[in-house]
């Protein structure tokens, strides 16, 4: 799926292990979990988890991962002017290509045919028309869209069997973003496994395209990774997932249209377009695909958002009949859930997450909107940020989120760490990768960290931010959480912009 067409809807869950025997419980595993986070990787962020005997072995995997991603980006990226793909786009003559580009071009063409045109590597031309519409305030005319769909309804390039060259046939540019990221993640994990001495498990997440290998627990060969799928109706940063799946090896990708859109005049349109009609595809809120490889999962996640749900289930069924194992989970515009026959077997048995917003809480909720700033526009370390709720007596009752997943940096949040350090379950449950500058939403349903409903009343929202070798700030503001709708603001600063607090009925996402 194109990086520009998706936010990261899949959240990385904490890895849990229950000892299988008293002997296992008494014998600590020599393996340790190491996490690595990087920004600006393929236009998004990268999270890597490695189960290794020590930091040096895990570090070797990370170095190999970065080197392989850089190598493949130089071939497939549409953002690097000198990439092989952009050289192909800029020429009408045959262009010598690497085996990787030839392979991706062939895979794109197979999916265009297999999906009946719902997948098309030339769809960027339609997307460009809708982006232009945002500037003019008028949607593209039907004649314009029809012309574009006719223009892209054919092969975009020519590749002779066994050849090392490709020739562009269409008039517009070609993008392979709809599956290139998944392809790169696949190849990267394969390369990393060659350097996996002393390593029993790897999970690589690049912008929501995830590949797992090995085990999530060094002490139990059958222990799976747990991966959560975001709820399109509750997309806030700290909202609980809609469902969690177990994977020992394989890939998962999710696409959705609820977080990004084309704003044309006063109307919003889905940012996912149907290459067959040129129109925004708005009948699916989110679609998740699981497959043996991420390239397949990535392509399917896009296709499932374009097709109608029943058509998607028919496609998955036909793929399985052809020997391609894949499962899917779809939430349509009305909130109805659709899934393939094998999906439920992958779902983690229902539990009660520490941050769950299930039934039984307040009828209203508190929405917290904050913006992370970049002081002076400089390139500096991203901040680590904690947000929590205190009762009228100043007692911390609920930690909503912590951005920054390395313990050595969490200690810089001195106010939050003073009460949270003794609760490792809480730390692991709420900690996520640090956030880049941007606007974020958090929600509170009136429950404490243990899931118990608190009495309505006046509460204090606390936000603490610290940068490595940078400024440390503490912010707080009170708001009445009772029967009436209330709003409040917390004055911003150079680190965190003005924070808005909105208490009222639970928001219903379309």
C-alpha positions in Angstrom: 0.0 0.0 0.0 1.3 3.5 -0.8 2.9 5.3 2.2 0.9 8.4 1.2 -2.4 6.4 1.4 -2.3 5.2 4.7 -1.6 6.1 8.2 -0.2 3.5 10.4 -3.4 1.8 11.6 -1.5 -1.5 13.2 -0.2 -1.1 16.8 2.6 -3.2 18.2 1.5 -5.1 21.3 3.6 -6.2 24.3 4.8 -9.7 24.0 3.4 -12.0 26.7 4.6 -15.4 27.8 3.1 -17.8 30.3 5.6 -20.4 31.6 4.7 -23.9 30.5 6.1 -25.6 33.5 7.5 -24.9 36.9 10.9 -25.8 35.6 10.6 -23.3 32.9 9.5 -20.7 35.4 12.6 -21.4 37.5 15.1 -21.3 34.6 15.4 -17.8 33.1 15.8 -17.6 29.4 19.1 -16.3 28.1 17.3 -14.5 25.4 16.4 -10.8 25.7 14.1 -8.5 23.8 15.7 -5.5 22.0 13.7 -2.8 20.3 14.9 -0.3 17.7 13.0 2.7 16.3 13.9 4.9 13.4 12.1 7.7 11.7 12.1 8.6 8.0 12.4 5.0 6.8 10.7 4.7 3.4 8.8 7.9 4.2 7.5 6.6 7.5 8.8 5.1 10.8 10.4 1.7 11.5 10.1 -0.5 14.6 12.2 -3.5 14.9 12.0 -6.1 17.7 14.8 -8.7 18.0 15.0 -11.7 20.5 18.7 -12.2 20.9 21.3 -13.4 23.4 22.8 -10.0 23.8 22.8 -6.4 22.4 25.6 -7.1 20.0 23.7 -9.8 18.2 20.6 -7.7 18.1 22.6 -4.7 16.8 24.0 -6.8 13.9 20.4 -7.5 12.8 19.5 -3.9 13.0 22.5 -2.8 10.9 21.6 -5.4 8.3 18.0 -4.3 8.3 18.9 -0.6 7.6 21.5 -1.5 4.9 19.0 -3.7 3.0 16.2 -1.1 3.3 18.5 1.6 1.9 19.6 -0.7 -1.0 16.1 -1.6 -2.0 14.8 2.0 -1.6 17.4 3.1 -4.2 15.7 0.7 -6.6 12.0 1.1 -5.9 11.4 4.5 -4.3 9.4 7.1 -6.1 10.8 9.8 -3.8 14.5 9.3 -4.7 15.2 11.0 -8.0 17.9 8.7 -9.0 16.1 5.4 -8.2 15.8 2.7 -10.9 12.0 3.2 -10.9 12.3 6.9 -11.6 14.8 6.3 -14.4 12.2 3.9 -15.9 9.5 6.6 -15.5 11.7 9.2 -17.2 12.5 7.1 -20.3 10.6 5.9 -23.4 13.4 3.5 -24.3 14.2 0.1 -22.7 15.9 0.6 -19.3 18.3 -2.0 -17.7 16.8 -3.0 -14.4 17.8 -5.0 -11.3 16.2 -8.3 -10.7 14.3 -6.8 -7.8 12.6 -4.1 -10.0 11.8 -6.6 -12.7 10.2 -8.9 -10.0 8.1 -6.1 -8.5 6.9 -4.9 -12.0 5.8 -8.4 -12.8 4.0 -8.8 -9.4 2.2 -5.5 -9.9 0.9 -6.7 -13.3 -0.2 -10.0 -11.9 -2.3 -8.2 -9.2 -3.8 -5.8 -11.8 -5.0 -8.8 -13.7 -6.0 -10.9 -10.7 -8.0 -8.1 -9.1 -9.8 -7.1 -12.2 -8.2 -3.7 -12.2 -8.8 -2.9 -8.5 -5.0 -2.8 -8.1 -3.2 -0.6 -10.6 0.3 0.8 -10.5 -0.8 3.8 -12.6 -3.5 4.9 -10.2 -1.2 7.8 -9.1 -2.6 9.8 -12.0 -6.1 9.6 -10.6 -4.8 10.5 -7.1 -3.0 13.6 -8.7 -6.3 14.7 -10.1 -8.0 14.6 -6.7 -5.1 16.4 -5.1 -5.5 19.1 -7.7 -9.2 19.2 -6.8 -8.3 20.1 -3.2 -6.7 23.2 -4.6 -9.5 24.2 -6.9 -12.3 23.2 -4.6 -14.1 21.3 -7.3 -14.0 17.5 -7.8 -12.7 16.2 -11.1 -15.3 16.0 -13.8 -16.7 12.6 -14.8 -15.1 13.0 -18.3 -11.7 13.7 -16.7 -11.9 10.6 -14.5 -13.2 8.5 -17.4 -10.3 9.5 -19.6 -7.8 8.7 -16.8 -9.3 5.2 -16.2 -9.2 4.4 -19.9 -5.6 5.6 -20.0 -4.4 3.3 -17.2 -6.5 0.3 -18.2 -3.6 -1.5 -19.9 -0.1 -2.7 -19.1 2.2 0.1 -17.9 5.4 -1.5 -19.0 6.8 -4.3 -21.1 9.2 -6.9 -19.7 10.4 -9.7 -21.9 10.6 -13.1 -20.2 14.2 -13.7 -18.9 15.1 -10.1 -19.8 16.9 -7.6 -17.6 15.2 -4.6 -19.3 11.8 -2.9 -19.0 10.1 -0.4 -21.2 7.4 2.0 -20.1 4.3 1.8 -22.3 1.8 4.1 -20.6 1.7 7.9 -20.7 1.8 8.5 -16.9 4.2 7.7 -14.2 4.4 4.3 -12.6 4.4 3.8 -8.8 4.8 0.5 -7.1 4.1 1.9 -3.6 1.0 -0.3 -3.2 3.2 -3.3 -2.6 6.8 -2.1 -2.7 7.0 -1.5 1.1 5.7 -5.0 1.8 8.2 -6.4 -0.7 11.1 -4.5 0.9 10.1 -5.7 4.4 10.1 -9.3 3.1 13.5 -9.0 1.6 14.9 -7.2 4.6 13.8 -9.8 7.1 15.2 -12.5 4.8 18.5 -10.7 4.7 18.5 -10.2 8.4 18.0 -13.9 9.1 21.3 -14.5 7.5 22.9 -12.5 10.3 20.6 -14.1 13.0 23.2 -16.0 14.9 22.1 -15.9 18.6 18.7 -14.6 17.5 15.4 -16.5 17.9 12.8 -14.0 16.7 12.5 -10.9 14.6 9.5 -8.6 14.0 9.9 -5.7 11.6 7.2 -3.1 11.3 7.6 -0.4 8.6 4.7 2.0 8.6 2.3 -0.8 9.5 3.6 -3.5 7.1 4.7 -6.2 9.5 6.7 -9.4 9.0 7.4 -11.8 11.9 9.9 -14.6 12.0 10.8 -17.0 14.8 9.2 -16.8 18.3 8.1 -14.0 20.4 9.4 -15.8 23.5 12.8 -17.5 23.6 11.5 -19.9 26.2 8.6 -21.3 24.3 9.1 -22.3 20.7 5.3 -22.1 20.0 4.8 -18.6 21.5 3.4 -16.3 18.9 3.8 -12.6 18.3 0.7 -10.6 19.2 -0.3 -7.9 16.7 -3.2 -5.6 17.2 -5.4 -4.2 14.5 -6.7 -0.6 15.1 -10.4 0.1 15.5 -11.4 2.5 12.7 -14.2 3.9 14.9 -11.8 4.6 17.7 -8.5 5.7 16.0 -7.2 7.8 18.9 -3.6 7.1 19.7 -4.3 5.3 23.0 -7.5 3.5 22.0 -7.6 -0.3 22.4 -7.4 -2.4 19.3 -10.4 -3.9 17.6 -8.8 -7.3 17.6 -5.5 -8.9 18.3 -4.1 -11.8 16.2 -1.3 -14.3 16.9 1.4 -14.9 14.4 4.5 -17.1 14.6 5.7 -16.4 11.1 4.1 -14.5 8.3 3.0 -11.0 7.4 0.1 -8.6 8.1 -0.9 -5.3 6.5 -3.8 -2.9 7.1 -5.3 -0.2 5.0 -8.2 2.2 5.7 -9.8 5.5 4.7 -11.0 6.9 8.0 -8.0 8.9 9.0 -7.0 10.5 5.7 -9.1 12.1 3.0 -9.3 14.6 0.2 -10.9 17.8 1.3 -12.6 19.3 -1.7 -14.5 22.4 -0.8 -16.8 21.5 2.1 -16.8 17.8 1.4 -14.4 15.0 2.3 -13.6 12.1 0.0 -11.8 8.9 0.8 -8.1 9.1 -0.1 -8.3 5.5 -1.5 -9.5 5.6 -5.2 -10.9 2.9 -7.4 -8.7 2.7 -10.5 -11.6 1.3 -12.5 -13.9 4.3 -11.9 -11.6 7.1 -10.7 -14.0 7.6 -7.8 -13.0 7.5 -4.1 -13.7 4.1 -2.5 -15.6 4.8 0.7 -17.6 1.6 1.4 -14.8 0.1 3.6 -13.4 1.7 6.7 -10.5 -0.6 7.1 -9.2 -3.9 5.7 -6.5 -6.2 7.1 -4.8 -9.0 5.2 -2.6 -11.8 6.5 -0.4 -13.8 4.1 2.8 -15.8 4.0 4.7 -12.7 2.7 4.2 -9.0 3.2 4.2 -8.1 -0.5 1.0 -10.2 -0.9 -0.6 -8.8 2.3 0.3 -5.2 1.2 -1.3 -5.6 -2.2 -4.4 -7.3 -0.7 -4.9 -4.7 1.9 -5.2 -2.1 -0.9 -7.5 -4.3 -3.0 -9.8 -5.1 -0.1 -10.5 -1.4 0.4 -11.5 -1.0 -3.3 -13.7 -4.1 -3.7 -17.0 -4.6 -2.0 -16.7 -6.9 1.1 -18.3 -9.9 -0.5 -16.1 -9.5 -3.5 -13.1 -9.5 -1.2 -14.2 -12.7 0.5 -14.7 -14.3 -2.9 -11.1 -13.2 -3.9 -9.6 -14.6 -0.7 -11.4 -17.9 -1.3 -10.2 -18.1 -4.9 -6.7 -17.4 -3.9 -6.8 -20.2 -1.3 -8.1 -22.5 -4.0 -5.0 -21.6 -6.0 -2.7 -22.5 -3.2 -2.2 -18.9 -2.0 -2.9 -18.8 1.8 -4.4 -15.6 2.9 -7.0 -14.4 5.4 -8.8 -11.0 5.8 -10.7 -8.9 8.2 -12.9 -6.0 6.9 -14.9 -3.3 8.6 -17.3 -1.7 6.3 -18.6 1.9 6.3 -21.5 0.9 8.6 -19.2 -0.9 11.1 -20.2 -4.4 10.0 -17.3 -6.9 10.3 -16.5 -9.3 7.5 -13.8 -12.0 7.8 -12.5 -15.0 5.8 -13.2 -18.5 7.2 -9.7 -18.9 8.7 -9.4 -15.5 10.3 -11.0 -16.4 13.7 -8.4 -19.2 14.3 -5.7 -16.5 14.4 -7.6 -14.2 16.8 -6.3 -13.9 20.4 -8.9 -15.1 22.9 -10.7 -12.1 24.3 -9.0 -10.5 27.2 -9.5 -7.3 29.1 -6.7 -5.0 28.2 -5.4 -2.6 30.9 -6.4 0.3 28.7 -9.7 -1.1 27.4 -12.6 1.3 26.6 -15.3 -1.4 26.7 -18.9 -1.0 27.9 -19.5 0.0 31.5 -17.6 3.3 31.6 -18.9 6.8 31.5 -21.5 7.7 28.9 -19.2 10.7 28.1 -15.5 10.7 27.3 -12.6 13.1 27.6 -10.8 13.8 24.3 -7.3 15.3 24.6 -5.8 16.9 21.5 -2.2 18.0 21.6 0.5 19.0 19.1 4.2 18.2 19.3 6.3 21.1 18.2 9.8 21.3 16.6 11.5 24.3 18.3 12.9 26.7 15.8 12.3 24.2 13.0 15.5 22.5 13.9 16.3 18.8 13.5 16.6 17.6 17.1 15.7 14.6 19.1 12.1 13.7 19.3 10.5 14.2 22.7 9.3 11.5 25.0 5.9 12.4 26.3 3.7 11.0 29.1 0.0 11.9 29.5 -2.0 10.9 32.6 -5.0 11.7 34.8 -5.0 12.8 38.4 -8.0 12.9 40.8 -9.0 15.9 42.9 -6.5 14.8 45.5 -3.6 14.8 43.1 -3.4 11.0 42.9 -2.5 9.5 39.5 -5.3 7.3 38.4 -4.8 6.6 34.8 -1.9 6.8 32.4 -3.2 7.3 28.9 0.0 7.1 26.9 3.8 7.2 27.0 5.7 7.9 23.8 9.2 6.7 23.9 9.8 2.9 24.4 13.3 2.8 25.9 13.4 2.7 29.7 16.6 4.7 30.0 14.8 7.7 28.4 11.5 7.1 30.3 13.3 8.0 33.5 13.7 11.5 32.1 9.9 11.9 32.7 10.6 12.4 36.4 7.1 13.3 37.5 5.5 10.3 35.7 8.3 7.9 36.5 8.0 8.7 40.2 4.8 6.7 40.4 5.0 4.4 37.3 8.4 2.9 37.7 7.1 0.3 40.2 4.4 -0.9 37.8 6.2 -2.6 34.9 2.9 -4.0 33.6 1.6 -0.4 33.2 4.9 0.7 31.6 4.7 -2.0 28.9 1.0 -1.6 28.3 1.1 2.1 27.5 4.5 2.7 26.1 4.8 3.2 22.3 7.4 4.6 19.9 8.1 8.3 20.3 6.1 10.6 18.1 7.2 13.0 15.4 5.9 16.6 15.3 2.2 16.5 14.5 -1.3 16.5 16.0 -2.4 13.6 18.1 -5.6 12.6 20.0 -6.0 10.7 23.2 -9.2 9.6 24.8 -10.3 8.7 28.4 -13.4 6.8 29.3 -13.4 7.4 33.1 -11.6 4.2 34.2 -8.5 3.8 36.2 -5.4 1.8 35.3 -7.1 -1.4 36.6 -10.2 -0.9 34.5 -12.4 0.2 37.4 -14.9 3.1 36.7 -14.1 6.2 38.7 -16.7 8.6 40.0 -17.5 11.7 37.9 -15.9 14.9 39.1 -13.1 17.3 38.4 -9.9 15.7 37.2 -6.5 17.1 36.2 -4.8 16.2 32.9 -1.0 16.1 33.2 1.4 16.1 30.2 5.1 15.8 30.7 7.7 16.1 27.9 11.5 15.7 27.8 14.0 15.6 25.0 17.3 13.9 25.0 19.8 16.7 25.6 16.8 19.1 25.5 14.1 20.9 27.4 11.9 19.3 30.1 8.3 20.6 30.5 5.4 19.8 32.8 1.8 20.9 31.8 -1.5 20.5 33.6 -5.1 21.6 33.4 -8.4 20.8 35.2 -11.7 19.9 33.7 -15.1 18.9 35.2 -16.2 15.5 34.0 -19.8 15.3 35.0 -23.2 15.3 33.2 -22.5 18.5 31.2 -20.4 19.1 28.1 -17.2 20.9 29.1 -14.1 22.3 27.4 -10.8 23.6 28.6 -7.3 24.5 27.3 -3.8 24.1 28.6 -1.4 26.9 27.4 1.3 25.6 25.0 5.0 26.2 24.8 7.9 25.5 22.4 7.7 21.8 23.1 4.0 21.0 23.2 1.5 23.3 21.6 -1.8 24.4 23.2 -3.7 21.3 24.5 -7.5 21.2 24.1 -9.7 19.2 26.5 -13.2 18.3 25.3 -15.6 16.4 27.5 -18.8 15.1 26.0 -20.6 12.2 24.3 -18.5 9.6 22.7 -17.6 10.4 19.2 -19.1 8.1 16.5 -16.7 7.6 13.6 -18.3 7.0 10.2 
